[in-house]
Amino acid sequence: MRHFDFKDGEMFAEDVALSEIAAKVGTPCYVYSSATLERHFNVFATSFKGTKALIAYSVKANSNIGVLATLAKLGAGADVVSGGELARALTAGIPASKIVFSGVGKTENEMRAALTAGIRVFNLESLPELYVLNDVAKELSVKAPIAFRVNPDVTAGGHEKISTGKKENKFGIAWSHAERAYKEAASLSNIEIVGVDVHIGSQIDELAPFEAAISKVKDLITRLRAQGHSIRSFDIGGGLGIPYGDNSKVPPPPADYGAMVKRLTQDMDVEMIFEPGRMIAGNAGILLTKVLYVKEGEDRKFLIIDAAMNDLIRPALYEAYHEIEAVKAPGSAYDEQSYDVVGPICESGDTFTKSRELPETKAGELLVMHSAGAYGASQSSQYNTRPLIPEVLVKGEAFEVIRERPTIEEILKTERIPSWISS
Ligand code: LLP
């Protein structure tokens, strides 16, 4: 069931015509489907039914509080990596007891906020970080619940920039240091060991790397328990890939992933924690954009659209493929043309795709870039002083703006001309 599909010759998000959203909100904008968010979360949750599992949605994928609140209602927890994400999760109604705090460089202030809120667990990545957390917890007279994120040295992930589980990556405690780290943690007065954490990468399109990582960590947990540590939770991170509509490998369905995890962990007596991001939000959102100009080049045609790399940076940063369709359904007989689809930013990198075959397209027409719900809005910027674009959440026949487009005045208000020039 696709919630972005054609009805009466034009594309809808659930029961709302995208042309209506474009007319009311303006383009470019992100449009999310509540039904898809809900379905993805429920599919994931169902594959772990009957087990003790916490699904801590990875907030970085799409951190809008409207999206978080939608998932909170279904029972989602949150995986956060900054004080800002922590505040978002709490504001959206995700209980602190379902929040895990990941990331390689937490600050004292972030630790203080998370301890005060009473989060479930800190996923720590180094001994220096452990010592700082112990000091902050002491100052607050509490015990900080911790897991170490261990680096299993497993290759995984769709692109070198999003692979995290190899020993040369900056993430996690080196495999050979893990047991020493737990021994050290056990000796500290304000630390409570609760689990082990691992995350190997993103857009992973096969089960084998997950299996390899889980098996390695399983052995580690056995050893840690033998050394007297109480390991109650096993967090295997996120990373399950999604189909982007190109010809690359299609990732395994969440049910297969769930069955594999259950098979490997059912005899472990641990509570599993998952941190899926892309799998929940990726195909729940599109980028809606308008063609500004069709420009004839020497040997190619350019579609210059009103969205740019500051709105969706994935193609520029990871050579990512996003399927593009016109909002108006092409009739049965149409001309295909080869286009480079580009944004207005002053960089050649502001190119969404090259030589893409699309139905003949004219200026003023609306296009959709699919699979933009994860790492789209959350990675956007105001480069070229292009205001952040609106985010719209659809539910059935209803839609609401869940992030407004700031005005240029609002952007300029945060900046100052220094006094030695202005006075
Ligand atoms: N947990 C941790 C500790 C992570 O670092 C990440 C993603 C996740 C969970 C969620 O992974 P997911 O289920 O979404 O694959 N911006 C890139 C992806 C970066 C992923 C970073 N970490 C992209 O647009 O492809």
Boltz pocket constraint, residues with backbone or C-beta under 6 A from the ligand:
constraints:
  - pocket:
      binder: B
      contacts: [[A, 58], [A, 61], [A, 79], [A, 102], [A, 103], [A, 161], [A, 162], [A, 199], [A, 201], [A, 202], [A, 203], [A, 237], [A, 238], [A, 239], [A, 240], [A, 275], [A, 276], [A, 277], [A, 278], [A, 279], [A, 314], [A, 318], [A, 374], [A, 375], [A, 379]]
      max_distance: 6.0
